[in-house]
Structures are given as structure tokens and as C-alpha cells.
Amino acid sequence: MRGYVKYIKRAKEMGAKEAKVIAAKSIVAAEWVRFKCKFGCGGYGQCLTCPPNSPTPDETRRVLSCYKYALLARLLPIYVVMLLG
């Protein structure tokens, strides 16, 4: 994982308050997330990165299975995940 230190450094240079490399298999793509968006967000369906336009939990799990690591970055007030090798 030492080879990913450059990504942590770059994330912080770009404004991340915290950043760390995590195992991609530790990321959970839960079914309930889409419902939270559908019934709890006034912007539902208005952005290409949000449901129903974003990948389904099954699609997300399939993509995550192709990676060993991910970069978890805290950009106030949200967290962002970038997949690595």
C-alpha cells in the first residue's frame, strides 16, 4: 500500500481534510441507499451521479470487485471514494 501514498498527498493538496487508502472489499453497496435518495432528497433524479441515473447496488458491487484498494477522502461535508488498482 506504500505506493498509494502519492494519492493521499494529492488528495490533501486538492483540499481533502483527511485521506486514507482502504480495502475496496470493505466498501458496502447497500440497497437502502437508493431509497434514502428517492424519498429523502428533493433533487432525486436531477443529477447524473445520483439515483436513478447512477449505478445500481449490484453494478456497484461488480465494479468494486475489480479493485483491491480505494482512496477515501473527507471533503467537508462529504466523503469521496476513488478506486485504485
Long-range contacts (C-beta under 8 A, 24 or more apart in sequence): 1-69, 4-69, 4-71, 4-84, 7-71, 7-82, 7-84, 8-71, 11-71, 11-73, 11-82, 15-75, 16-73, 16-74, 16-75, 16-80, 17-74, 17-75, 17-76, 18-73, 18-74, 19-71, 19-72, 19-73, 19-74, 20-71, 20-72, 21-69, 21-70, 21-71, 21-72, 21-84, 22-69, 22-70, 22-71, 22-72, 23-68, 23-69, 23-70, 24-64, 24-65, 24-67, 24-68, 24-69, 24-70, 24-83, 24-84, 25-64, 25-65, 27-64, 27-70, 27-81, 29-57, 29-58, 29-60, 29-61, 29-64, 30-57, 31-57, 33-57
